[in-house]
Structures are given as structure tokens and as C-alpha cells.
Amino acid sequence: MKYPILWVKIWKELSKIMNKSLSLTFVLLIIIRFFKSDMSAEATFEYITIAQLPFFFLGIFMISVVLSLLVALIYRLSGVEVKGGCLIAPNIWMIKRNIPIKYIEQIYLAKNDALQSVVVEAGSYGKVYISLHVERLGDLLDYLEEHTGIS
């Protein structure tokens, strides 16, 4: 069974965050330049006209959408699959690993704020990280707990 990543949702959320942060940074830079130039609009907009500002914000929006799409597509590769008694999921470096389900020792939530995932440890087989953005995550965790005896 395959458990794909909800990458479109990630793309939309990341686009919004990037657009807001880049736009806010650009506005703050304009305000700082305005105050550093003795509140002179001519000096503030020496290299850019006010008519060009909407194009800068459009450019920021487009850059945000494209970059967040690239990140979401890379993140899409971290989907999980259960096949032939093995859990196929990425490790911390996004390299897919096969872990026999019967050897799973622990399943717990990652304690790292930047990494939103469930960690599955299988002793000598290593660890894999299941993203919290996986479709049917609850079903997957129930299946793993049922077949490993972990509660």
C-alpha cells in the first residue's frame, strides 16, 4: 500500500509563508531606506519608481510560487510504502530504506521542531521518518502497531 505525501497542501502553505516573508522584508527595506535618506521619497526611489513596485511584488509572488513548488516536489519523494512485509520510507537524508515490519522496535513523534514526522526505529535496520503530511497517516500507524505489537 502506498501512502503519498499531500504535496499540494505543502506547496500552498509554503507559497503563502514565503510570499509574506519576502514581501515584508522588501517593505521593511524600503522603509529603512526612506528613513536613512532623511525621509526623501526621491532618494528612496532613486533606482526604482513607484510605478515599478507592483512588478516587484509580482516578481516576489512568482519566485515564492516557483521555489515552494520545487521544495514541495522534492518533499513529495518522501512518500511511504508498505510492501511485502516491509516498510519503505526515507531516512533523515531522504534516502529510501526497507525495514521489515516485524523488526520495528519503537514508533514515536520526532522531538525536533523543524522535522515534523513520526520516527520508526528497527534496531540494526535503522530509523525511518514518516512525515506528518502523509495521506492516511492514522491508518498507516494503526497498521504498523497492529503488526508489530507496539502500543
C-alpha positions in Angstrom: 0.0 0.0 0.0 1.3 3.4 -0.9 0.9 6.4 1.4 1.7 9.5 -0.7 2.6 13.0 0.6 0.0 15.8 0.5 2.4 17.9 -1.5 -0.1 20.3 -3.0 -1.1 21.4 0.5 2.5 21.9 1.4 3.1 23.9 -1.8 0.2 26.2 -1.0 1.2 26.7 2.6 4.9 27.3 1.8 4.0 29.7 -1.0 2.0 31.8 1.4 4.7 31.8 4.0 7.4 32.7 1.5 5.4 35.4 -0.2 4.5 37.1 3.1 8.1 36.9 4.5 9.7 38.2 1.3 7.2 41.0 0.8 7.5 42.1 4.4 11.3 42.1 4.1 11.1 44.2 0.9 8.7 46.7 2.5 11.0 47.0 5.6 14.0 47.6 3.4 12.1 50.4 1.6 11.1 52.0 5.0 14.7 51.8 6.3 15.9 53.4 3.1 13.3 56.1 3.4 14.4 57.0 7.0 18.1 56.7 6.1 17.7 59.2 3.2 16.2 61.9 5.5 12.7 61.0 4.6 13.2 61.9 1.0 11.0 60.0 -1.4 13.2 61.0 -4.4 16.3 59.4 -2.7 14.3 56.4 -1.5 13.1 55.6 -5.0 16.2 56.7 -6.8 16.7 53.3 -8.6 13.1 52.2 -8.7 10.0 54.2 -9.4 6.7 53.8 -7.5 5.1 52.5 -10.7 7.6 49.6 -10.8 6.7 48.5 -7.2 3.7 46.3 -8.3 6.1 44.4 -10.6 8.5 43.8 -7.8 5.7 42.3 -5.7 4.5 40.2 -8.6 8.1 39.0 -9.0 8.3 38.2 -5.3 5.0 36.2 -5.7 6.2 34.3 -8.7 9.6 33.5 -7.1 7.7 32.3 -4.0 5.4 30.0 -6.0 8.2 28.5 -8.1 10.6 27.9 -5.2 7.9 26.4 -3.0 6.9 24.2 -5.9 10.4 22.9 -6.1 10.5 22.2 -2.4 7.1 20.5 -2.4 8.1 18.3 -5.4 11.3 17.2 -3.5 9.2 16.6 -0.4 6.8 14.5 -2.5 9.6 11.9 -2.9 9.3 11.1 0.9 6.1 9.1 0.4 5.8 5.8 2.4 5.0 2.3 1.1 4.2 -1.0 2.8 5.1 -3.8 0.5 5.9 -7.5 1.2 6.1 -7.2 4.9 8.5 -4.2 4.7 8.1 -0.5 5.4 9.7 1.5 2.7 10.3 5.1 3.9 13.0 7.8 3.8 15.7 8.1 6.5 16.9 11.5 7.7 18.8 12.2 4.4 15.7 11.3 2.3 17.2 8.0 1.1 14.6 5.2 1.0 15.2 2.4 3.4 13.5 -1.0 3.7 12.6 -2.0 7.2 10.9 -5.4 7.9 7.8 -4.6 9.9 8.3 -7.4 12.3 11.6 -5.9 13.5 10.2 -2.5 14.4 11.0 -1.7 18.0 9.7 1.9 18.5 7.3 4.4 16.9 7.4 7.9 18.3 6.9 11.5 17.3 10.1 13.4 16.4 11.1 15.9 19.0 12.8 18.2 16.5 10.7 21.3 15.8 12.0 21.5 12.2 11.2 17.9 11.4 7.5 17.2 11.6 7.5 13.4 11.4 7.0 10.1 13.2 10.2 8.1 13.7 10.1 4.3 13.2 13.1 2.5 14.7 14.0 -1.0 13.9 17.3 -1.7 15.7 20.0 -2.7 13.3 17.8 -1.8 10.3 18.0 1.8 11.3 15.4 4.6 11.5 13.0 6.0 9.0 10.9 9.1 9.2 7.3 9.2 8.2 6.1 12.7 7.5 3.0 14.1 9.3 1.8 15.2 5.8 1.3 11.6 4.6 -2.2 10.6 3.4 -4.0 8.3 5.8 -1.3 8.6 8.4 -3.6 7.2 11.1 -4.3 4.1 9.1 -0.6 3.6 8.5 0.3 3.9 12.2 -2.6 1.6 13.2 -1.3 -1.0 10.7 2.2 -0.8 12.0 1.2 -1.0 15.6 -1.1 -4.0 14.8 1.6 -5.9 13.0 4.5 -5.1 15.4 2.7 -5.4 18.8 3.7 -1.9 19.8 1.1 0.1 21.6 
